[in-house]
Structures are given as structure tokens and as C-alpha cells.
């Protein structure tokens, strides 16, 4: 059976892993390959698990992939306890230890700079969610209240048409209103983080909810500033709750969103 090397992450050299700590499954011990001041954390796996005729159906089987994806995250989380990490994506394979060593050698400067940058920090995901019905109703109520005197002077026969015009204007305004809320919240959170990225909004097939995701961010937050970061987000959620808008925080995660793309050019 042909084997491949499965990469979990890259960390600082001198990493102390638990004795006989398992890799992707209980039959594959966790291994390290050191180069200069960094180390690759990996294990061996059957190549056919991830490549070949049977791999495509296996990688679509949730019962097979879920425990391995969970183990992938657990290994990285354990490494993060004692070192900053550059996490690899699930299913990152190499054909030999020479290939892994070449990856470390050809990207040493960039990896070293990245590990220095993320030391003592974690990635936190912030998703903006809204109830469009609740937001629309709230904005309508505010507009009606602001135009109360004007409405009183409108003949009853025209009042219905004026209200329909008002509702249409609110629907047009929702996008701009959300954009301004995002600008304000992003400014407050970036002041309390090292870096941030806007992420793609992924809609899961078959997922139904009254709430819509309207923004998806990743923030790189120093562990010592997490409390301040969380308190700012809590304040924003309190302020916008009446509008049906909230910001959902999850983490800590390995800093996937801030990891560089590594080169494998001119491999021997």
C-alpha cells in the first residue's frame, strides 16, 4: 500500500508534542520534520484515502470525512497551546519527507515572518445576521414617526398610497443602512485587532432560517485584548437588537484567513 505524508501545520522548532500522540487516526503517530527554526507536523496516511478512483466518493461521505476533519482540527489546536501555527488545509498531502523539507526551505522567510506575526493571537469569526422583516418594520416605524405631521395633513384617500411609497423607499434604503452599520462595527473591531479580512458568505444547501447572513469577517485578535473585543461586539448587538440585526462571534480558530500561500517552485 502506497503511503503519503499528511500535513497538519507548521510551527516553531522545539515543539513538545504528547508522547505517542496520534495523527489523523489512532494508527498513525504524529511526526515532526525540523528545518532551521520551524517544524512541520505531519503523519502518514494511505495515499488511496485521498487520491485515486475510490477517493472521490470517500471524500463525499460525511461519516468518513467528519471524524478525520475533527482530528485535523484537534491536532492543530494542541499544537497552538505551545506555538503559533501556520495551519494546512484538510487533505494537504506530500509524496515524501524531501517534499516537506523543500516546502520549509523554500518558504523559510515567509513562514518565519508569519509565525512571528500571529504569535499570541487567534482568529475570530464575526458574522452579521439580520431578520429582514424585523429590520424593515423598524425602519418603517422610524420613518412614519418622523413624518407624523406630514401624514396628518394628507387626505385619507392618499394616505394608503403615501404609505406604500414609504415602504418602497425603506426597501431601497436597507442596503445602504446595512453598509453604514458594517462600516461602524468594522471600525470599532479593527481598532481592537491586529488585522482583519472579509470572507466569502457560504450558504449551506437546504439551510432555512429567518435570518440572512449579510457579512462574514475574520479578525486576528491578541489574546490579551479579547475581552475588549468581545465587549465592543456585545455593545453593538445591544444597540442593533431592536432592528433584528446581530453579530455572531465564534472562535478561537487557527489563523487560516491570514496564512500565506506557500510556494513549491523548483522542487528537486
FIVODO-858322 format. One record per residue (C-alpha): residue in one letter; z, y, x; chain. Coordinates in steps of 0.2 Angstrom, whole numbers. Layout:
BEGIN
<r><r>a</r><w>Z</w><v>Y</v><u>X</u><c>A</c></r>
...
END
This chain:
BEGIN
<r><r>x</r><w>0</w><v>0</v><u>0</u><c>A</c></r>
<r><r>x</r><w>-5</w><v>17</v><u>7</u><c>A</c></r>
<r><r>x</r><w>8</w><v>30</v><u>8</u><c>A</c></r>
<r><r>x</r><w>8</w><v>49</v><u>8</u><c>A</c></r>
<r><r>x</r><w>21</w><v>62</v><u>13</u><c>A</c></r>
<r><r>x</r><w>28</w><v>72</v><u>-2</u><c>A</c></r>
<r><r>x</r><w>34</w><v>89</v><u>2</u><c>A</c></r>
<r><r>x</r><w>49</w><v>97</v><u>-7</u><c>A</c></r>
<r><r>x</r><w>51</w><v>113</v><u>3</u><c>A</c></r>
<r><r>x</r><w>53</w><v>122</v><u>19</u><c>A</c></r>
<r><r>x</r><w>70</w><v>128</v><u>25</u><c>A</c></r>
<r><r>x</r><w>79</w><v>133</v><u>41</u><c>A</c></r>
<r><r>x</r><w>81</w><v>121</v><u>55</u><c>A</c></r>
<r><r>x</r><w>99</w><v>114</v><u>57</u><c>A</c></r>
<r><r>x</r><w>99</w><v>110</v><u>38</u><c>A</c></r>
<r><r>x</r><w>113</w><v>97</v><u>35</u><c>A</c></r>
<r><r>x</r><w>107</w><v>85</v><u>21</u><c>A</c></r>
<r><r>x</r><w>119</w><v>72</v><u>12</u><c>A</c></r>
<r><r>x</r><w>118</w><v>55</v><u>21</u><c>A</c></r>
<r><r>x</r><w>105</w><v>44</v><u>13</u><c>A</c></r>
<r><r>x</r><w>100</w><v>57</v><u>1</u><c>A</c></r>
<r><r>x</r><w>86</w><v>51</v><u>-10</u><c>A</c></r>
<r><r>x</r><w>69</w><v>59</v><u>-11</u><c>A</c></r>
<r><r>x</r><w>58</w><v>58</v><u>-26</u><c>A</c></r>
<r><r>x</r><w>66</w><v>41</v><u>-32</u><c>A</c></r>
<r><r>x</r><w>80</w><v>31</v><u>-26</u><c>A</c></r>
<r><r>x</r><w>69</w><v>20</v><u>-15</u><c>A</c></r>
<r><r>x</r><w>63</w><v>35</v><u>-4</u><c>A</c></r>
<r><r>x</r><w>76</w><v>43</v><u>8</u><c>A</c></r>
<r><r>x</r><w>74</w><v>62</v><u>11</u><c>A</c></r>
<r><r>x</r><w>67</w><v>66</v><u>28</u><c>A</c></r>
<r><r>x</r><w>65</w><v>81</v><u>39</u><c>A</c></r>
<r><r>x</r><w>52</w><v>87</v><u>52</u><c>A</c></r>
<r><r>x</r><w>58</w><v>102</v><u>63</u><c>A</c></r>
<r><r>x</r><w>47</w><v>114</v><u>71</u><c>A</c></r>
<r><r>x</r><w>54</w><v>130</v><u>80</u><c>A</c></r>
<r><r>x</r><w>67</w><v>137</v><u>69</u><c>A</c></r>
<r><r>x</r><w>61</w><v>129</v><u>52</u><c>A</c></r>
<r><r>x</r><w>61</w><v>112</v><u>44</u><c>A</c></r>
<r><r>x</r><w>50</w><v>103</v><u>31</u><c>A</c></r>
<r><r>x</r><w>60</w><v>92</v><u>19</u><c>A</c></r>
<r><r>x</r><w>49</w><v>78</v><u>13</u><c>A</c></r>
<r><r>x</r><w>49</w><v>59</v><u>8</u><c>A</c></r>
<r><r>x</r><w>36</w><v>45</v><u>7</u><c>A</c></r>
<r><r>x</r><w>28</w><v>40</v><u>-9</u><c>A</c></r>
<r><r>x</r><w>14</w><v>28</v><u>-14</u><c>A</c></r>
<r><r>x</r><w>-2</w><v>38</v><u>-12</u><c>A</c></r>
<r><r>x</r><w>-9</w><v>29</v><u>-28</u><c>A</c></r>
<r><r>x</r><w>5</w><v>38</v><u>-38</u><c>A</c></r>
<r><r>x</r><w>-4</w><v>55</v><u>-36</u><c>A</c></r>
<r><r>x</r><w>-21</w><v>51</v><u>-31</u><c>A</c></r>
<r><r>x</r><w>-34</w><v>38</v><u>-37</u><c>A</c></r>
<r><r>x</r><w>-41</w><v>31</v><u>-53</u><c>A</c></r>
<r><r>x</r><w>-24</w><v>27</v><u>-61</u><c>A</c></r>
<r><r>x</r><w>-16</w><v>44</v><u>-56</u><c>A</c></r>
<r><r>x</r><w>-23</w><v>55</v><u>-69</u><c>A</c></r>
<r><r>x</r><w>-16</w><v>45</v><u>-84</u><c>A</c></r>
<r><r>x</r><w>1</w><v>43</v><u>-75</u><c>A</c></r>
<r><r>x</r><w>2</w><v>62</v><u>-72</u><c>A</c></r>
<r><r>x</r><w>0</w><v>65</v><u>-91</u><c>A</c></r>
<r><r>x</r><w>13</w><v>53</v><u>-95</u><c>A</c></r>
<r><r>x</r><w>29</w><v>63</v><u>-98</u><c>A</c></r>
<r><r>x</r><w>40</w><v>48</v><u>-97</u><c>A</c></r>
<r><r>x</r><w>34</w><v>45</v><u>-79</u><c>A</c></r>
<r><r>x</r><w>32</w><v>63</v><u>-73</u><c>A</c></r>
<r><r>x</r><w>48</w><v>71</v><u>-81</u><c>A</c></r>
<r><r>x</r><w>61</w><v>62</v><u>-70</u><c>A</c></r>
<r><r>x</r><w>51</w><v>65</v><u>-54</u><c>A</c></r>
<r><r>x</r><w>49</w><v>83</v><u>-58</u><c>A</c></r>
<r><r>x</r><w>68</w><v>84</v><u>-62</u><c>A</c></r>
<r><r>x</r><w>71</w><v>76</v><u>-45</u><c>A</c></r>
<r><r>x</r><w>60</w><v>88</v><u>-36</u><c>A</c></r>
<r><r>x</r><w>70</w><v>102</v><u>-43</u><c>A</c></r>
<r><r>x</r><w>86</w><v>94</v><u>-39</u><c>A</c></r>
<r><r>x</r><w>82</w><v>91</v><u>-21</u><c>A</c></r>
<r><r>x</r><w>76</w><v>110</v><u>-19</u><c>A</c></r>
<r><r>x</r><w>92</w><v>116</v><u>-27</u><c>A</c></r>
<r><r>x</r><w>103</w><v>105</v><u>-15</u><c>A</c></r>
<r><r>x</r><w>94</w><v>112</v><u>0</u><c>A</c></r>
<r><r>x</r><w>96</w><v>130</v><u>-7</u><c>A</c></r>
<r><r>x</r><w>115</w><v>128</v><u>-5</u><c>A</c></r>
<r><r>x</r><w>114</w><v>129</v><u>14</u><c>A</c></r>
<r><r>x</r><w>97</w><v>138</v><u>17</u><c>A</c></r>
<r><r>x</r><w>84</w><v>149</v><u>10</u><c>A</c></r>
<r><r>x</r><w>69</w><v>139</v><u>4</u><c>A</c></r>
<r><r>x</r><w>50</w><v>140</v><u>3</u><c>A</c></r>
<r><r>x</r><w>48</w><v>128</v><u>-12</u><c>A</c></r>
<r><r>x</r><w>32</w><v>117</v><u>-13</u><c>A</c></r>
<r><r>x</r><w>24</w><v>114</v><u>-30</u><c>A</c></r>
<r><r>x</r><w>27</w><v>97</v><u>-38</u><c>A</c></r>
<r><r>x</r><w>15</w><v>84</v><u>-31</u><c>A</c></r>
<r><r>x</r><w>11</w><v>93</v><u>-14</u><c>A</c></r>
<r><r>x</r><w>6</w><v>79</v><u>-3</u><c>A</c></r>
<r><r>x</r><w>1</w><v>77</v><u>16</u><c>A</c></r>
<r><r>x</r><w>-8</w><v>62</v><u>24</u><c>A</c></r>
<r><r>x</r><w>3</w><v>62</v><u>40</u><c>A</c></r>
<r><r>x</r><w>18</w><v>70</v><u>49</u><c>A</c></r>
<r><r>x</r><w>5</w><v>78</v><u>60</u><c>A</c></r>
<r><r>x</r><w>-2</w><v>87</v><u>45</u><c>A</c></r>
<r><r>x</r><w>15</w><v>93</v><u>40</u><c>A</c></r>
<r><r>x</r><w>19</w><v>99</v><u>58</u><c>A</c></r>
<r><r>x</r><w>2</w><v>108</v><u>58</u><c>A</c></r>
<r><r>x</r><w>7</w><v>117</v><u>42</u><c>A</c></r>
<r><r>x</r><w>23</w><v>123</v><u>50</u><c>A</c></r>
<r><r>x</r><w>15</w><v>128</v><u>67</u><c>A</c></r>
<r><r>x</r><w>0</w><v>137</v><u>60</u><c>A</c></r>
<r><r>x</r><w>11</w><v>147</v><u>47</u><c>A</c></r>
<r><r>x</r><w>27</w><v>149</v><u>58</u><c>A</c></r>
<r><r>x</r><w>27</w><v>169</v><u>57</u><c>A</c></r>
<r><r>x</r><w>24</w><v>170</v><u>39</u><c>A</c></r>
<r><r>x</r><w>37</w><v>156</v><u>34</u><c>A</c></r>
<r><r>x</r><w>50</w><v>164</v><u>46</u><c>A</c></r>
<r><r>x</r><w>47</w><v>181</v><u>38</u><c>A</c></r>
<r><r>x</r><w>48</w><v>174</v><u>20</u><c>A</c></r>
<r><r>x</r><w>64</w><v>164</v><u>23</u><c>A</c></r>
<r><r>x</r><w>72</w><v>180</v><u>31</u><c>A</c></r>
<r><r>x</r><w>67</w><v>190</v><u>15</u><c>A</c></r>
<r><r>x</r><w>74</w><v>178</v><u>2</u><c>A</c></r>
<r><r>x</r><w>90</w><v>173</v><u>11</u><c>A</c></r>
<r><r>x</r><w>105</w><v>176</v><u>-1</u><c>A</c></r>
<r><r>x</r><w>93</w><v>179</v><u>-16</u><c>A</c></r>
<r><r>x</r><w>87</w><v>169</v><u>-31</u><c>A</c></r>
<r><r>x</r><w>73</w><v>171</v><u>-43</u><c>A</c></r>
<r><r>x</r><w>77</w><v>175</v><u>-61</u><c>A</c></r>
<r><r>x</r><w>65</w><v>174</v><u>-75</u><c>A</c></r>
<r><r>x</r><w>66</w><v>188</v><u>-89</u><c>A</c></r>
<r><r>x</r><w>55</w><v>185</v><u>-105</u><c>A</c></r>
<r><r>x</r><w>53</w><v>198</v><u>-118</u><c>A</c></r>
<r><r>x</r><w>53</w><v>191</v><u>-135</u><c>A</c></r>
<r><r>x</r><w>51</w><v>200</v><u>-152</u><c>A</c></r>
<r><r>x</r><w>51</w><v>197</v><u>-171</u><c>A</c></r>
<r><r>x</r><w>35</w><v>207</v><u>-176</u><c>A</c></r>
<r><r>x</r><w>41</w><v>208</v><u>-194</u><c>A</c></r>
<r><r>x</r><w>58</w><v>215</v><u>-189</u><c>A</c></r>
<r><r>x</r><w>51</w><v>227</v><u>-177</u><c>A</c></r>
<r><r>x</r><w>38</w><v>233</v><u>-190</u><c>A</c></r>
<r><r>x</r><w>51</w><v>235</v><u>-203</u><c>A</c></r>
<r><r>x</r><w>62</w><v>245</v><u>-192</u><c>A</c></r>
<r><r>x</r><w>49</w><v>257</v><u>-186</u><c>A</c></r>
<r><r>x</r><w>43</w><v>259</v><u>-204</u><c>A</c></r>
<r><r>x</r><w>61</w><v>264</v><u>-209</u><c>A</c></r>
<r><r>x</r><w>62</w><v>277</v><u>-195</u><c>A</c></r>
<r><r>x</r><w>45</w><v>284</v><u>-199</u><c>A</c></r>
<r><r>x</r><w>50</w><v>285</v><u>-218</u><c>A</c></r>
<r><r>x</r><w>66</w><v>293</v><u>-214</u><c>A</c></r>
<r><r>x</r><w>58</w><v>306</v><u>-203</u><c>A</c></r>
<r><r>x</r><w>45</w><v>311</v><u>-216</u><c>A</c></r>
<r><r>x</r><w>58</w><v>310</v><u>-231</u><c>A</c></r>
<r><r>x</r><w>55</w><v>329</v><u>-236</u><c>A</c></r>
<r><r>x</r><w>36</w><v>327</v><u>-234</u><c>A</c></r>
<r><r>x</r><w>36</w><v>311</v><u>-246</u><c>A</c></r>
<r><r>x</r><w>47</w><v>321</v><u>-259</u><c>A</c></r>
<r><r>x</r><w>33</w><v>333</v><u>-261</u><c>A</c></r>
<r><r>x</r><w>19</w><v>321</v><u>-263</u><c>A</c></r>
<r><r>x</r><w>14</w><v>317</v><u>-281</u><c>A</c></r>
<r><r>x</r><w>19</w><v>299</v><u>-286</u><c>A</c></r>
<r><r>x</r><w>1</w><v>294</v><u>-289</u><c>A</c></r>
<r><r>x</r><w>-2</w><v>297</v><u>-270</u><c>A</c></r>
<r><r>x</r><w>14</w><v>291</v><u>-263</u><c>A</c></r>
<r><r>x</r><w>8</w><v>272</v><u>-263</u><c>A</c></r>
<r><r>x</r><w>-7</w><v>277</v><u>-253</u><c>A</c></r>
<r><r>x</r><w>3</w><v>288</v><u>-241</u><c>A</c></r>
<r><r>x</r><w>15</w><v>273</v><u>-238</u><c>A</c></r>
<r><r>x</r><w>0</w><v>261</v><u>-234</u><c>A</c></r>
<r><r>x</r><w>-6</w><v>274</v><u>-221</u><c>A</c></r>
<r><r>x</r><w>11</w><v>275</v><u>-214</u><c>A</c></r>
<r><r>x</r><w>12</w><v>255</v><u>-212</u><c>A</c></r>
<r><r>x</r><w>-5</w><v>255</v><u>-204</u><c>A</c></r>
<r><r>x</r><w>0</w><v>268</v><u>-191</u><c>A</c></r>
<r><r>x</r><w>15</w><v>258</v><u>-187</u><c>A</c></r>
<r><r>x</r><w>5</w><v>243</v><u>-184</u><c>A</c></r>
<r><r>x</r><w>-6</w><v>253</v><u>-172</u><c>A</c></r>
<r><r>x</r><w>10</w><v>260</v><u>-163</u><c>A</c></r>
<r><r>x</r><w>18</w><v>244</v><u>-160</u><c>A</c></r>
<r><r>x</r><w>8</w><v>240</v><u>-144</u><c>A</c></r>
<r><r>x</r><w>12</w><v>257</v><u>-136</u><c>A</c></r>
<r><r>x</r><w>31</w><v>256</v><u>-142</u><c>A</c></r>
<r><r>x</r><w>32</w><v>239</v><u>-133</u><c>A</c></r>
<r><r>x</r><w>24</w><v>246</v><u>-117</u><c>A</c></r>
<r><r>x</r><w>36</w><v>260</v><u>-116</u><c>A</c></r>
<r><r>x</r><w>51</w><v>248</v><u>-118</u><c>A</c></r>
<r><r>x</r><w>44</w><v>237</v><u>-105</u><c>A</c></r>
<r><r>x</r><w>42</w><v>252</v><u>-93</u><c>A</c></r>
<r><r>x</r><w>60</w><v>257</v><u>-96</u><c>A</c></r>
<r><r>x</r><w>68</w><v>240</v><u>-94</u><c>A</c></r>
<r><r>x</r><w>57</w><v>235</v><u>-79</u><c>A</c></r>
<r><r>x</r><w>63</w><v>252</v><u>-70</u><c>A</c></r>
<r><r>x</r><w>81</w><v>248</v><u>-73</u><c>A</c></r>
<r><r>x</r><w>80</w><v>230</v><u>-67</u><c>A</c></r>
<r><r>x</r><w>69</w><v>234</v><u>-52</u><c>A</c></r>
<r><r>x</r><w>82</w><v>246</v><u>-46</u><c>A</c></r>
<r><r>x</r><w>94</w><v>231</v><u>-46</u><c>A</c></r>
<r><r>x</r><w>82</w><v>218</v><u>-37</u><c>A</c></r>
<r><r>x</r><w>73</w><v>216</v><u>-21</u><c>A</c></r>
<r><r>x</r><w>56</w><v>213</v><u>-29</u><c>A</c></r>
<r><r>x</r><w>48</w><v>208</v><u>-45</u><c>A</c></r>
<r><r>x</r><w>31</w><v>200</v><u>-52</u><c>A</c></r>
<r><r>x</r><w>23</w><v>200</v><u>-69</u><c>A</c></r>
<r><r>x</r><w>20</w><v>182</v><u>-73</u><c>A</c></r>
<r><r>x</r><w>7</w><v>174</v><u>-85</u><c>A</c></r>
<r><r>x</r><w>13</w><v>171</v><u>-103</u><c>A</c></r>
<r><r>x</r><w>11</w><v>152</v><u>-106</u><c>A</c></r>
<r><r>x</r><w>10</w><v>147</v><u>-125</u><c>A</c></r>
<r><r>x</r><w>15</w><v>129</v><u>-127</u><c>A</c></r>
<r><r>x</r><w>4</w><v>119</v><u>-138</u><c>A</c></r>
<r><r>x</r><w>12</w><v>116</v><u>-155</u><c>A</c></r>
<r><r>x</r><w>26</w><v>128</v><u>-152</u><c>A</c></r>
<r><r>x</r><w>30</w><v>138</v><u>-168</u><c>A</c></r>
<r><r>x</r><w>43</w><v>152</v><u>-168</u><c>A</c></r>
<r><r>x</r><w>45</w><v>168</v><u>-177</u><c>A</c></r>
<r><r>x</r><w>47</w><v>176</v><u>-160</u><c>A</c></r>
<r><r>x</r><w>32</w><v>181</v><u>-149</u><c>A</c></r>
<r><r>x</r><w>33</w><v>182</v><u>-130</u><c>A</c></r>
<r><r>x</r><w>26</w><v>199</v><u>-125</u><c>A</c></r>
<r><r>x</r><w>31</w><v>200</v><u>-107</u><c>A</c></r>
<r><r>x</r><w>36</w><v>187</v><u>-93</u><c>A</c></r>
<r><r>x</r><w>44</w><v>194</v><u>-77</u><c>A</c></r>
<r><r>x</r><w>51</w><v>186</v><u>-61</u><c>A</c></r>
<r><r>x</r><w>64</w><v>196</v><u>-51</u><c>A</c></r>
<r><r>x</r><w>71</w><v>192</v><u>-34</u><c>A</c></r>
<r><r>x</r><w>89</w><v>196</v><u>-35</u><c>A</c></r>
<r><r>x</r><w>103</w><v>197</v><u>-22</u><c>A</c></r>
<r><r>x</r><w>117</w><v>185</v><u>-27</u><c>A</c></r>
<r><r>x</r><w>130</w><v>200</v><u>-24</u><c>A</c></r>
<r><r>x</r><w>120</w><v>211</v><u>-36</u><c>A</c></r>
<r><r>x</r><w>118</w><v>198</v><u>-50</u><c>A</c></r>
<r><r>x</r><w>132</w><v>204</v><u>-61</u><c>A</c></r>
<r><r>x</r><w>125</w><v>222</v><u>-61</u><c>A</c></r>
<r><r>x</r><w>108</w><v>215</v><u>-65</u><c>A</c></r>
<r><r>x</r><w>115</w><v>205</v><u>-80</u><c>A</c></r>
<r><r>x</r><w>125</w><v>219</v><u>-87</u><c>A</c></r>
<r><r>x</r><w>109</w><v>230</v><u>-87</u><c>A</c></r>
<r><r>x</r><w>100</w><v>217</v><u>-96</u><c>A</c></r>
<r><r>x</r><w>114</w><v>215</v><u>-109</u><c>A</c></r>
<r><r>x</r><w>114</w><v>233</v><u>-112</u><c>A</c></r>
<r><r>x</r><w>96</w><v>233</v><u>-116</u><c>A</c></r>
<r><r>x</r><w>97</w><v>219</v><u>-128</u><c>A</c></r>
<r><r>x</r><w>111</w><v>228</v><u>-137</u><c>A</c></r>
<r><r>x</r><w>101</w><v>243</v><u>-139</u><c>A</c></r>
<r><r>x</r><w>85</w><v>234</v><u>-145</u><c>A</c></r>
<r><r>x</r><w>93</w><v>221</v><u>-156</u><c>A</c></r>
<r><r>x</r><w>90</w><v>231</v><u>-172</u><c>A</c></r>
<r><r>x</r><w>72</w><v>231</v><u>-168</u><c>A</c></r>
<r><r>x</r><w>70</w><v>212</v><u>-166</u><c>A</c></r>
<r><r>x</r><w>67</w><v>214</v><u>-148</u><c>A</c></r>
<r><r>x</r><w>77</w><v>204</v><u>-134</u><c>A</c></r>
<r><r>x</r><w>75</w><v>200</v><u>-116</u><c>A</c></r>
<r><r>x</r><w>80</w><v>182</v><u>-111</u><c>A</c></r>
<r><r>x</r><w>86</w><v>178</v><u>-94</u><c>A</c></r>
<r><r>x</r><w>85</w><v>161</v><u>-85</u><c>A</c></r>
<r><r>x</r><w>89</w><v>155</v><u>-68</u><c>A</c></r>
<r><r>x</r><w>93</w><v>154</v><u>-54</u><c>A</c></r>
<r><r>x</r><w>77</w><v>147</v><u>-48</u><c>A</c></r>
<r><r>x</r><w>69</w><v>144</v><u>-31</u><c>A</c></r>
<r><r>x</r><w>59</w><v>159</v><u>-27</u><c>A</c></r>
<r><r>x</r><w>42</w><v>151</v><u>-32</u><c>A</c></r>
<r><r>x</r><w>35</w><v>168</v><u>-38</u><c>A</c></r>
<r><r>x</r><w>37</w><v>176</v><u>-21</u><c>A</c></r>
<r><r>x</r><w>31</w><v>162</v><u>-10</u><c>A</c></r>
<r><r>x</r><w>16</w><v>165</v><u>1</u><c>A</c></r>
<r><r>x</r><w>1</w><v>154</v><u>1</u><c>A</c></r>
<r><r>x</r><w>1</w><v>144</v><u>17</u><c>A</c></r>
<r><r>x</r><w>-15</w><v>141</v><u>27</u><c>A</c></r>
<r><r>x</r><w>-21</w><v>124</v><u>34</u><c>A</c></r>
<r><r>x</r><w>-36</w><v>130</v><u>44</u><c>A</c></r>
<r><r>x</r><w>-42</w><v>122</v><u>59</u><c>A</c></r>
<r><r>x</r><w>-31</w><v>107</v><u>57</u><c>A</c></r>
<r><r>x</r><w>-34</w><v>95</v><u>72</u><c>A</c></r>
END
